[in-house]
Amino acid sequence: MMTSLSRITKEEIIQDRDKTTTVVYNELDEFIETFLFIDFVYFDRAKAILDEIIENHGKEKEALPHNSELKFLGNEIEFTELVKALIEAKMIQGKNQKAIFEGLGNFLNVPKFDKTDKLRFIKKRSKEIAPFLNNLEDKLISWTLKKF
């Protein structure tokens, strides 16, 4: 089977890692659409994990200088989902989206990452659009129902 990646020479891969990453993402999307069922229960989670492995392979995460002892314990997709929801709900204000991501990332000690890929991934979701936000809602509901 001839794929987009197999058409790229080894020299091109070495010289242009961004092009290679883009091709790998496209092939991953094509493979998933072709061979995996859309209704697979944890499809989005599995794809997020694969995306993160591909994106971070061979890269060291560079932490932003932090001014807080707070630390976000979720993954990059979850952080992106949370921040984008705040932006879209107009519940947070900043110079622009990039500044908001950087400011909250700095405040919560989130290492730098490519927000564009994470936003693209979230936008492509078809089954469960906001699993992290749904989980937060469930936790808040559970907390309100607890008897003290």
CORNOR-V212631 format. One record per backbone hydrogen bond with DSSP energy under -0.5 kcal/mol. NH is the residue of the N-H (numbers start at 0). CO is the residue of the C=O. Records with the same first field share a line. If there is no record, write none. Layout:
NH=CO + CO
//
This chain:
6=2 + 3
7=4
12=8
13=9
14=10
15=11
19=15
20=16
21=17
22=18
23=19
24=20
25=21
26=22
27=23
28=24
29=25
30=26
31=27
32=28
33=29
34=30
35=30 + 31
39=36
42=39
45=41
46=42
47=43
48=44
49=45
50=46
51=47
52=48
53=49
54=50
55=51
56=52
58=55
62=60
66=105
71=107
78=74
79=75
80=76
81=77
82=78
83=79
84=80
85=81
86=82
87=83
88=84
89=86
90=85
91=85
99=95
100=96
101=97
102=98
103=99
104=100
105=101
106=102
107=103
108=105
109=104
110=108
111=61
114=112
117=113
118=114
119=115
120=116
121=117
122=118
123=119
124=120 + 121
128=126
130=127
133=129
134=130
135=131
136=132
137=133
138=134
139=135
140=136
141=137
142=138
143=139
144=140
145=141 + 142
147=145
//
